[in-house]
Amino acid sequence: MSIVTDTSVKDHSKTTNAMSITQNKKAYHDYFIEEKYEAGIVLSGWEVKAIRAGRVQLKDTYVIVRDGELWLLGGHISPLLSASTHVNPDPTRTRKLLLKADEISRLIGKVEQRGFTLVPLDLHYTRGKIKCDIALARGKAEYDKRHAEKDREWQREKQRVMSQINHK
């Protein structure tokens, strides 16, 4: 089931009113987002408590394919001192992502194409469970990043001028 929210991005995620925990804003800056998917994530108890406390970072995180499975690399979850007393926590361990088999095979096929990669976009709660939105994306060239920044600045300037006109 695909829900098209924008004419350019296919959204395969099932999020309707999910509460966001953290976002990977750098992914939107560095990549063109082609398709979005919502994946479950395998976590241990101390990781869930730390994420609920907001001690997670997705800045330099990426997704790899290994043995027909998707894995989240580079995500940093800082352990709580009170929650991880009996275990030796590894804040940057590799975490398995859970998707349906047909979604995984479709993503693997597209990632093997030249220029596509998988990046995590955000962590959020869906019905009490922690989920990770991942995206099939293409890297942006430097001029694309500059063009996007120009567009953002133009939109801000346009909004500022319109608000000044409306307040007069």
N, CA and C atoms as an extended XYZ file, in Angstrom:
504
Properties=species:S:1:pos:R:3:atomname:S:1:resname:S:1:resid:I:1 pbc="F F F"
N         0.841       -1.174        0.000 N   MET     1
C         0.000        0.000        0.000 CA  MET     1
C         0.884        1.234        0.000 C   MET     1
N         0.744        2.095       -0.970 N   SER     2
C         1.551        3.308       -0.988 CA  SER     2
C         0.641        4.521       -0.905 C   SER     2
N         1.089        5.452       -0.128 N   ILE     3
C         0.356        6.695        0.057 CA  ILE     3
C         1.225        7.791       -0.527 C   ILE     3
N         0.736        8.492       -1.523 N   VAL     4
C         1.521        9.533       -2.151 CA  VAL     4
C         1.155       10.852       -1.498 C   VAL     4
N         2.139       11.437       -0.786 N   THR     5
C         1.901       12.708       -0.117 CA  THR     5
C         2.394       13.874       -0.955 C   THR     5
N         3.374       13.630       -1.779 N   ASP     6
C         3.941       14.639       -2.644 CA  ASP     6
C         4.078       13.984       -4.014 C   ASP     6
N         4.058       14.779       -5.052 N   THR     7
C         4.140       14.182       -6.376 CA  THR     7
C         5.508       13.582       -6.650 C   THR     7
N         6.528       13.975       -5.892 N   SER     8
C         7.867       13.482       -6.171 CA  SER     8
C         8.336       12.388       -5.218 C   SER     8
N         7.686       12.207       -4.060 N   VAL     9
C         8.152       11.240       -3.064 CA  VAL     9
C         7.057       10.229       -2.776 C   VAL     9
N         7.369        8.939       -2.973 N   LYS    10
C         6.430        7.885       -2.596 CA  LYS    10
C         6.631        7.590       -1.125 C   LYS    10
N         5.547        7.602       -0.367 N   ASP    11
C         5.623        7.380        1.071 CA  ASP    11
C         5.023        6.023        1.385 C   ASP    11
N         5.883        5.048        1.667 N   HIS    12
C         5.426        3.705        1.993 CA  HIS    12
C         5.279        3.517        3.492 C   HIS    12
N         5.515        4.566        4.258 N   SER    13
C         5.407        4.440        5.710 CA  SER    13
C         3.942        4.493        6.110 C   SER    13
N         3.653        3.955        7.266 N   LYS    14
C         2.278        3.878        7.736 CA  LYS    14
C         2.000        4.890        8.840 C   LYS    14
N         2.839        5.905        8.955 N   THR    15
C         2.684        6.881       10.023 CA  THR    15
C         1.540        7.823        9.701 C   THR    15
N         0.691        8.043       10.680 N   THR    16
C        -0.388        9.001       10.508 CA  THR    16
C        -0.182       10.188       11.439 C   THR    16
N        -0.100        9.931       12.724 N   ASN    17
C         0.140       11.009       13.675 CA  ASN    17
C         1.195       10.554       14.675 C   ASN    17
N         2.350       10.221       14.168 N   ALA    18
C         3.428        9.714       15.006 CA  ALA    18
C         4.132       10.872       15.707 C   ALA    18
N         4.554       10.610       16.947 N   MET    19
C         5.276       11.614       17.709 CA  MET    19
C         6.771       11.449       17.433 C   MET    19
N         7.397       12.472       16.898 N   SER    20
C         8.795       12.389       16.505 CA  SER    20
C         9.714       12.446       17.720 C   SER    20
N        10.758       11.627       17.699 N   ILE    21
C        11.761       11.617       18.759 CA  ILE    21
C        12.957       12.451       18.322 C   ILE    21
N        13.495       12.137       17.145 N   THR    22
C        14.619       12.885       16.594 CA  THR    22
C        14.589       12.778       15.076 C   THR    22
N        15.178       13.767       14.417 N   GLN    23
C        15.216       13.781       12.959 CA  GLN    23
C        16.650       13.870       12.471 C   GLN    23
N        16.876       13.382       11.276 N   ASN    24
C        18.168       13.472       10.612 CA  ASN    24
C        18.047       14.557        9.546 C   ASN    24
N        18.183       15.815        9.951 N   LYS    25
C        18.000       16.931        9.029 CA  LYS    25
C        19.083       16.965        7.957 C   LYS    25
N        20.244       16.435        8.279 N   LYS    26
C        21.344       16.402        7.310 CA  LYS    26
C        20.994       15.531        6.102 C   LYS    26
N        20.152       14.526        6.304 N   ALA    27
C        19.750       13.663        5.188 CA  ALA    27
C        18.974       14.460        4.144 C   ALA    27
N        18.112       15.373        4.588 N   TYR    28
C        17.350       16.184        3.639 CA  TYR    28
C        18.265       17.162        2.906 C   TYR    28
N        19.355       17.565        3.548 N   HIS    29
C        20.297       18.487        2.932 CA  HIS    29
C        21.200       17.782        1.920 C   HIS    29
N        21.589       16.550        2.227 N   ASP    30
C        22.576       15.848        1.406 CA  ASP    30
C        21.984       14.937        0.335 C   ASP    30
N        20.677       14.645        0.407 N   TYR    31
C        20.086       13.654       -0.497 CA  TYR    31
C        18.755       14.129       -1.067 C   TYR    31
N        18.451       13.647       -2.281 N   PHE    32
C        17.104       13.750       -2.839 CA  PHE    32
C        16.350       12.524       -2.339 C   PHE    32
N        15.250       12.716       -1.649 N   ILE    33
C        14.480       11.611       -1.087 CA  ILE    33
C        13.519       11.101       -2.158 C   ILE    33
N        13.660        9.830       -2.548 N   GLU    34
C        12.816        9.227       -3.574 CA  GLU    34
C        11.606        8.513       -2.964 C   GLU    34
N        11.833        7.631       -1.991 N   GLU    35
C        10.760        6.865       -1.352 CA  GLU    35
C        11.037        6.771        0.140 C   GLU    35
N         9.950        6.725        0.928 N   LYS    36
C        10.073        6.592        2.382 CA  LYS    36
C         9.441        5.284        2.836 C   LYS    36
N        10.055        4.671        3.836 N   TYR    37
C         9.547        3.436        4.431 CA  TYR    37
C         9.626        3.553        5.944 C   TYR    37
N         8.678        2.934        6.627 N   GLU    38
C         8.714        2.871        8.085 CA  GLU    38
C         9.203        1.490        8.491 C   GLU    38
N        10.258        1.447        9.296 N   ALA    39
C        10.850        0.178        9.713 CA  ALA    39
C        10.834        0.075       11.229 C   ALA    39
N        10.637       -1.144       11.705 N   GLY    40
C        10.832       -1.401       13.119 CA  GLY    40
C        12.324       -1.475       13.387 C   GLY    40
N        12.708       -1.376       14.645 N   ILE    41
C        14.121       -1.408       14.993 CA  ILE    41
C        14.301       -2.288       16.220 C   ILE    41
N        15.292       -3.171       16.180 N   VAL    42
C        15.543       -4.093       17.287 CA  VAL    42
C        16.396       -3.369       18.324 C   VAL    42
N        15.836       -3.186       19.518 N   LEU    43
C        16.507       -2.460       20.595 CA  LEU    43
C        16.527       -3.292       21.859 C   LEU    43
N        17.508       -3.043       22.700 N   SER    44
C        17.508       -3.662       24.027 CA  SER    44
C        16.834       -2.700       25.008 C   SER    44
N        16.603       -3.160       26.224 N   GLY    45
C        15.844       -2.380       27.199 CA  GLY    45
C        16.459       -1.037       27.537 C   GLY    45
N        17.771       -1.000       27.768 N   TRP    46
C        18.409        0.264       28.122 CA  TRP    46
C        18.339        1.257       26.967 C   TRP    46
N        18.349        0.757       25.710 N   GLU    47
C        18.262        1.645       24.552 CA  GLU    47
C        16.890        2.301       24.466 C   GLU    47
N        15.847        1.535       24.757 N   VAL    48
C        14.491        2.084       24.728 CA  VAL    48
C        14.359        3.191       25.771 C   VAL    48
N        14.872        2.946       26.973 N   LYS    49
C        14.794        3.958       28.034 CA  LYS    49
C        15.575        5.216       27.655 C   LYS    49
N        16.746        5.034       27.061 N   ALA    50
C        17.552        6.184       26.659 CA  ALA    50
C        16.876        6.970       25.535 C   ALA    50
N        16.255        6.269       24.591 N   ILE    51
C        15.554        6.954       23.500 CA  ILE    51
C        14.363        7.724       24.045 C   ILE    51
N        13.620        7.125       24.961 N   ARG    52
C        12.487        7.825       25.569 CA  ARG    52
C        12.941        9.077       26.315 C   ARG    52
N        14.171        9.060       26.832 N   ALA    53
C        14.737       10.227       27.509 CA  ALA    53
C        15.337       11.224       26.518 C   ALA    53
N        15.321       10.896       25.222 N   GLY    54
C        15.805       11.810       24.193 CA  GLY    54
C        17.305       11.782       23.989 C   GLY    54
N        17.962       10.718       24.377 N   ARG    55
C        19.424       10.636       24.285 CA  ARG    55
C        19.850        9.836       23.057 C   ARG    55
N        19.372       10.249       21.893 N   VAL    56
C        19.678        9.558       20.641 CA  VAL    56
C        20.063       10.588       19.585 C   VAL    56
N        20.960       10.174       18.680 N   GLN    57
C        21.420       11.062       17.623 CA  GLN    57
C        21.531       10.280       16.314 C   GLN    57
N        20.992       10.835       15.233 N   LEU    58
C        21.019       10.184       13.917 CA  LEU    58
C        21.914       10.909       12.919 C   LEU    58
N        22.735       11.828       13.378 N   LYS    59
C        23.462       12.716       12.479 CA  LYS    59
C        24.295       11.985       11.423 C   LYS    59
N        25.163       11.088       11.814 N   ASP    60
C        26.032       10.398       10.854 CA  ASP    60
C        25.619        8.944       10.678 C   ASP    60
N        24.330        8.697       10.687 N   THR    61
C        23.802        7.344       10.621 CA  THR    61
C        23.483        6.976        9.173 C   THR    61
N        23.664        5.706        8.844 N   TYR    62
C        23.298        5.222        7.516 CA  TYR    62
C        22.823        3.781        7.616 C   TYR    62
N        22.226        3.289        6.534 N   VAL    63
C        21.663        1.941        6.487 CA  VAL    63
C        22.464        1.127        5.474 C   VAL    63
N        22.826       -0.114        5.866 N   ILE    64
C        23.524       -1.004        4.939 CA  ILE    64
C        22.709       -2.280        4.760 C   ILE    64
N        23.012       -2.985        3.675 N   VAL    65
C        22.396       -4.284        3.408 CA  VAL    65
C        23.460       -5.342        3.660 C   VAL    65
N        23.143       -6.301        4.545 N   ARG    66
C        24.071       -7.399        4.841 CA  ARG    66
C        23.266       -8.686        4.968 C   ARG    66
N        23.586       -9.679        4.154 N   ASP    67
C        22.920      -10.987        4.173 CA  ASP    67
C        21.405      -10.877        3.994 C   ASP    67
N        20.967       -9.988        3.120 N   GLY    68
C        19.544       -9.842        2.841 CA  GLY    68
C        18.767       -9.154        3.948 C   GLY    68
N        19.455       -8.482        4.864 N   GLU    69
C        18.805       -7.759        5.955 CA  GLU    69
C        19.310       -6.323        5.956 C   GLU    69
N        18.517       -5.425        6.546 N   LEU    70
C        18.903       -4.023        6.649 CA  LEU    70
C        19.408       -3.749        8.058 C   LEU    70
N        20.519       -3.019        8.154 N   TRP    71
C        21.144       -2.717        9.433 CA  TRP    71
C        21.397       -1.218        9.536 C   TRP    71
N        21.166       -0.669       10.717 N   LEU    72
C        21.384        0.745       11.008 CA  LEU    72
C        22.766        0.902       11.634 C   LEU    72
N        23.641        1.666       10.988 N   LEU    73
C        25.003        1.869       11.477 CA  LEU    73
C        25.213        3.319       11.879 C   LEU    73
N        25.982        3.525       12.925 N   GLY    74
C        26.394        4.873       13.307 CA  GLY    74
C        25.430        5.621       14.191 C   GLY    74
N        24.269        5.083       14.477 N   GLY    75
C        23.340        5.761       15.375 CA  GLY    75
C        23.882        5.739       16.793 C   GLY    75
N        23.842        6.858       17.464 N   HIS    76
C        24.402        6.949       18.808 CA  HIS    76
C        23.282        7.097       19.829 C   HIS    76
N        23.198        6.126       20.743 N   ILE    77
C        22.237        6.170       21.843 CA  ILE    77
C        23.044        6.222       23.132 C   ILE    77
N        23.013        7.363       23.807 N   SER    78
C        23.767        7.527       25.053 CA  SER    78
C        23.048        6.809       26.181 C   SER    78
N        23.730        5.891       26.867 N   PRO    79
C        23.062        5.128       27.931 CA  PRO    79
C        22.781        5.984       29.161 C   PRO    79
N        21.669        5.691       29.812 N   LEU    80
C        21.360        6.308       31.093 CA  LEU    80
C        22.153        5.575       32.168 C   LEU    80
N        22.671        6.297       33.130 N   LEU    81
C        23.455        5.656       34.185 CA  LEU    81
C        22.605        4.716       35.024 C   LEU    81
N        21.360        5.086       35.254 N   SER    82
C        20.498        4.273       36.115 CA  SER    82
C        19.886        3.080       35.386 C   SER    82
N        19.801        3.143       34.072 N   ALA    83
C        19.098        2.095       33.332 CA  ALA    83
C        20.008        0.968       32.861 C   ALA    83
N        21.300        1.184       32.844 N   SER    84
C        22.192        0.174       32.268 CA  SER    84
C        23.272       -0.237       33.266 C   SER    84
N        22.869       -0.631       34.468 N   THR    85
C        23.841       -0.971       35.503 CA  THR    85
C        24.379       -2.387       35.358 C   THR    85
N        23.589       -3.311       34.862 N   HIS    86
C        24.002       -4.711       34.792 CA  HIS    86
C        24.540       -5.142       33.427 C   HIS    86
N        24.551       -4.248       32.457 N   VAL    87
C        25.070       -4.575       31.130 CA  VAL    87
C        26.160       -3.580       30.755 C   VAL    87
N        26.970       -3.956       29.792 N   ASN    88
C        27.992       -3.057       29.273 CA  ASN    88
C        27.460       -2.468       27.967 C   ASN    88
N        26.871       -1.277       28.005 N   PRO    89
C        26.219       -0.735       26.808 CA  PRO    89
C        27.220       -0.282       25.745 C   PRO    89
N        26.848       -0.526       24.499 N   ASP    90
C        27.617       -0.051       23.352 CA  ASP    90
C        26.755        0.988       22.635 C   ASP    90
N        27.053        2.277       22.785 N   PRO    91
C        26.184        3.325       22.237 CA  PRO    91
C        26.057        3.320       20.717 C   PRO    91
N        27.057        2.803       20.006 N   THR    92
C        27.022        2.873       18.539 CA  THR    92
C        26.912        1.500       17.890 C   THR    92
N        26.329        0.547       18.576 N   ARG    93
C        26.252       -0.804       18.010 CA  ARG    93
C        25.360       -0.820       16.769 C   ARG    93
N        25.534       -1.832       15.940 N   THR    94
C        24.730       -2.014       14.738 CA  THR    94
C        23.367       -2.561       15.145 C   THR    94
N        22.286       -1.936       14.651 N   ARG    95
C        20.928       -2.338       15.022 CA  ARG    95
C        20.172       -2.807       13.784 C   ARG    95
N        19.444       -3.893       13.940 N   LYS    96
C        18.707       -4.482       12.823 CA  LYS    96
C        17.406       -3.715       12.595 C   LYS    96
N        17.082       -3.489       11.319 N   LEU    97
C        15.822       -2.858       10.939 CA  LEU    97
C        14.858       -3.928       10.454 C   LEU    97
N        13.592       -3.781       10.807 N   LEU    98
C        12.576       -4.778       10.484 CA  LEU    98
C        11.608       -4.225        9.449 C   LEU    98
N        11.544       -4.889        8.306 N   LEU    99
C        10.604       -4.563        7.229 CA  LEU    99
C        10.047       -5.864        6.686 C   LEU    99
N         8.994       -5.765        5.890 N   LYS   100
C         8.457       -6.956        5.232 CA  LYS   100
C         9.448       -7.435        4.176 C   LYS   100
N         9.432       -8.732        3.908 N   ALA   101
C        10.401       -9.343        2.991 CA  ALA   101
C        10.332       -8.733        1.594 C   ALA   101
N         9.130       -8.445        1.094 N   ASP   102
C         9.029       -7.868       -0.248 CA  ASP   102
C         9.561       -6.436       -0.274 C   ASP   102
N         9.390       -5.687        0.816 N   GLU   103
C         9.943       -4.335        0.881 CA  GLU   103
C        11.470       -4.385        0.906 C   GLU   103
N        12.020       -5.330        1.671 N   ILE   104
C        13.477       -5.467        1.733 CA  ILE   104
C        14.039       -5.830        0.363 C   ILE   104
N        13.419       -6.789       -0.323 N   SER   105
C        13.931       -7.187       -1.643 CA  SER   105
C        13.814       -6.041       -2.648 C   SER   105
N        12.740       -5.260       -2.575 N   ARG   106
C        12.587       -4.109       -3.464 CA  ARG   106
C        13.681       -3.074       -3.183 C   ARG   106
N        13.944       -2.816       -1.903 N   LEU   107
C        14.977       -1.847       -1.543 CA  LEU   107
C        16.367       -2.329       -1.954 C   LEU   107
N        16.642       -3.617       -1.756 N   ILE   108
C        17.950       -4.160       -2.149 CA  ILE   108
C        18.146       -4.011       -3.657 C   ILE   108
N        17.104       -4.289       -4.433 N   GLY   109
C        17.191       -4.131       -5.881 CA  GLY   109
C        17.475       -2.701       -6.293 C   GLY   109
N        16.857       -1.747       -5.608 N   LYS   110
C        17.068       -0.343       -5.965 CA  LYS   110
C        18.418        0.168       -5.482 C   LYS   110
N        18.872       -0.310       -4.318 N   VAL   111
C        20.165        0.139       -3.792 CA  VAL   111
C        21.303       -0.342       -4.681 C   VAL   111
N        21.129       -1.496       -5.313 N   GLU   112
C        22.166       -2.006       -6.206 CA  GLU   112
C        22.276       -1.177       -7.478 C   GLU   112
N        21.247       -0.376       -7.783 N   GLN   113
C        21.338        0.537       -8.914 CA  GLN   113
C        22.322        1.648       -8.558 C   GLN   113
N        22.929        2.197       -9.553 N   ARG   114
C        23.924        3.242       -9.339 CA  ARG   114
C        23.281        4.512       -8.763 C   ARG   114
N        23.862        5.024       -7.704 N   GLY   115
C        23.445        6.309       -7.157 CA  GLY   115
C        22.432        6.258       -6.038 C   GLY   115
N        21.827        5.111       -5.766 N   PHE   116
C        20.843        5.032       -4.687 CA  PHE   116
C        21.491        4.575       -3.391 C   PHE   116
N        20.980        5.076       -2.286 N   THR   117
C        21.426        4.664       -0.965 CA  THR   117
C        20.236        4.701       -0.013 C   THR   117
N        20.405        4.135        1.159 N   LEU   118
C        19.365        4.156        2.186 CA  LEU   118
C        19.839        5.014        3.347 C   LEU   118
N        19.013        5.962        3.761 N   VAL   119
C        19.354        6.828        4.890 CA  VAL   119
C        18.187        6.870        5.870 C   VAL   119
N        18.477        6.913        7.170 N   PRO   120
C        17.405        7.082        8.152 CA  PRO   120
C        16.990        8.552        8.210 C   PRO   120
N        15.689        8.794        8.295 N   LEU   121
C        15.188       10.163        8.353 CA  LEU   121
C        14.811       10.587        9.764 C   LEU   121
N        14.124        9.710       10.490 N   ASP   122
C        13.757       10.062       11.859 CA  ASP   122
C        13.384        8.837       12.672 C   ASP   122
N        13.345        9.027       13.977 N   LEU   123
C        12.819        8.039       14.914 CA  LEU   123
C        11.549        8.620       15.489 C   LEU   123
N        10.523        7.792       15.629 N   HIS   124
C         9.253        8.271       16.166 CA  HIS   124
C         8.517        7.121       16.839 C   HIS   124
N         7.481        7.477       17.585 N   TYR   125
C         6.610        6.487       18.211 CA  TYR   125
C         5.409        6.239       17.310 C   TYR   125
N         5.076        4.980       17.106 N   THR   126
C         3.842        4.596       16.432 CA  THR   126
C         3.172        3.545       17.297 C   THR   126
N         2.031        3.889       17.845 N   ARG   127
C         1.290        3.000       18.740 CA  ARG   127
C         2.183        2.449       19.852 C   ARG   127
N         2.988        3.308       20.444 N   GLY   128
C         3.827        2.920       21.566 CA  GLY   128
C         5.135        2.255       21.204 C   GLY   128
N         5.362        1.977       19.940 N   LYS   129
C         6.590        1.328       19.487 CA  LYS   129
C         7.509        2.367       18.841 C   LYS   129
N         8.804        2.165       18.998 N   ILE   130
C         9.770        3.062       18.370 CA  ILE   130
C        10.029        2.573       16.949 C   ILE   130
N         9.807        3.455       15.986 N   LYS   131
C         9.986        3.127       14.566 CA  LYS   131
C        11.010        4.075       13.955 C   LYS   131
N        11.585        3.649       12.843 N   CYS   132
C        12.578        4.442       12.130 CA  CYS   132
C        12.099        4.628       10.694 C   CYS   132
N        11.963        5.865       10.260 N   ASP   133
C        11.657        6.132        8.857 CA  ASP   133
C        12.967        6.121        8.085 C   ASP   133
N        13.037        5.278        7.057 N   ILE   134
C        14.214        5.253        6.197 CA  ILE   134
C        13.794        5.683        4.799 C   ILE   134
N        14.756        6.175        4.046 N   ALA   135
C        14.446        6.680        2.712 CA  ALA   135
C        15.409        6.113        1.688 C   ALA   135
N        14.859        5.811        0.534 N   LEU   136
C        15.661        5.497       -0.638 CA  LEU   136
C        16.020        6.850       -1.240 C   LEU   136
N        17.312        7.137       -1.359 N   ALA   137
C        17.721        8.493       -1.713 CA  ALA   137
C        18.871        8.489       -2.708 C   ALA   137
N        19.002        9.614       -3.399 N   ARG   138
C        20.130        9.861       -4.300 CA  ARG   138
C        20.925       11.029       -3.725 C   ARG   138
N        22.240       10.945       -3.816 N   GLY   139
C        23.094       12.016       -3.309 CA  GLY   139
C        22.950       13.285       -4.129 C   GLY   139
N        23.030       14.416       -3.443 N   LYS   140
C        22.985       15.710       -4.120 CA  LYS   140
C        24.400       16.160       -4.451 C   LYS   140
N        24.532       16.810       -5.582 N   ALA   141
C        25.793       17.445       -5.922 CA  ALA   141
C        25.862       18.781       -5.183 C   ALA   141
N        27.035       19.365       -5.132 N   GLU   142
C        27.221       20.616       -4.385 CA  GLU   142
C        26.332       21.731       -4.939 C   GLU   142
N        26.188       21.811       -6.270 N   TYR   143
C        25.357       22.864       -6.846 CA  TYR   143
C        23.882       22.654       -6.512 C   TYR   143
N        23.451       21.395       -6.342 N   ASP   144
C        22.070       21.140       -5.933 CA  ASP   144
C        21.822       21.657       -4.524 C   ASP   144
N        22.805       21.474       -3.647 N   LYS   145
C        22.672       21.961       -2.273 CA  LYS   145
C        22.589       23.481       -2.253 C   LYS   145
N        23.426       24.132       -3.077 N   ARG   146
C        23.396       25.599       -3.139 CA  ARG   146
C        22.061       26.084       -3.693 C   ARG   146
N        21.541       25.389       -4.696 N   HIS   147
C        20.256       25.765       -5.286 CA  HIS   147
C        19.126       25.627       -4.260 C   HIS   147
N        19.143       24.552       -3.485 N   ALA   148
C        18.117       24.355       -2.456 CA  ALA   148
C        18.207       25.448       -1.394 C   ALA   148
N        19.416       25.837       -1.030 N   GLU   149
C        19.595       26.906       -0.037 CA  GLU   149
C        19.073       28.232       -0.579 C   GLU   149
N        19.325       28.517       -1.867 N   LYS   150
C        18.802       29.733       -2.491 CA  LYS   150
C        17.276       29.749       -2.457 C   LYS   150
N        16.663       28.608       -2.776 N   ASP   151
C        15.202       28.513       -2.749 CA  ASP   151
C        14.659       28.771       -1.348 C   ASP   151
N        15.305       28.192       -0.329 N   ARG   152
C        14.861       28.412        1.053 CA  ARG   152
C        14.961       29.884        1.436 C   ARG   152
N        16.091       30.510        1.071 N   GLU   153
C        16.261       31.931        1.377 CA  GLU   153
C        15.214       32.770        0.658 C   GLU   153
N        14.899       32.444       -0.586 N   TRP   154
C        13.892       33.173       -1.343 CA  TRP   154
C        12.521       33.033       -0.687 C   TRP   154
N        12.174       31.820       -0.261 N   GLN   155
C        10.882       31.603        0.401 CA  GLN   155
C        10.793       32.408        1.700 C   GLN   155
N        11.889       32.426        2.486 N   ARG   156
C        11.908       33.215        3.726 CA  ARG   156
C        11.729       34.695        3.435 C   ARG   156
N        12.447       35.195        2.434 N   GLU   157
C        12.359       36.610        2.077 CA  GLU   157
C        10.953       36.956        1.591 C   GLU   157
N        10.378       36.064        0.785 N   LYS   158
C         9.022       36.285        0.282 CA  LYS   158
C         8.025       36.348        1.442 C   LYS   158
N         8.155       35.425        2.410 N   GLN   159
C         7.264       35.424        3.578 CA  GLN   159
C         7.435       36.700        4.392 C   GLN   159
N         8.689       37.155        4.548 N   ARG   160
C         8.950       38.366        5.323 CA  ARG   160
C         8.303       39.577        4.659 C   ARG   160
N         8.454       39.696        3.351 N   VAL   161
C         7.867       40.820        2.621 CA  VAL   161
C         6.344       40.758        2.682 C   VAL   161
N         5.770       39.570        2.502 N   MET   162
C         4.311       39.432        2.550 CA  MET   162
C         3.768       39.782        3.933 C   MET   162
N         4.474       39.398        4.982 N   SER   163
C         3.987       39.727        6.327 CA  SER   163
C         4.091       41.223        6.588 C   SER   163
N         5.122       41.881        6.038 N   GLN   164
C         5.230       43.331        6.189 CA  GLN   164
C         4.097       44.032        5.456 C   GLN   164
N         3.758       43.552        4.270 N   ILE   165
C         2.667       44.149        3.499 CA  ILE   165
C         1.336       43.958        4.222 C   ILE   165
N         1.116       42.790        4.785 N   ASN   166
C        -0.141       42.498        5.473 CA  ASN   166
C        -0.285       43.262        6.774 C   ASN   166
N         0.817       43.658        7.399 N   HIS   167
C         0.747       44.378        8.669 CA  HIS   167
C         0.598       45.878        8.486 C   HIS   167
N         0.723       46.384        7.273 N   LYS   168
C         0.596       47.828        7.036 CA  LYS   168
C        -0.835       48.230        6.890 C   LYS   168
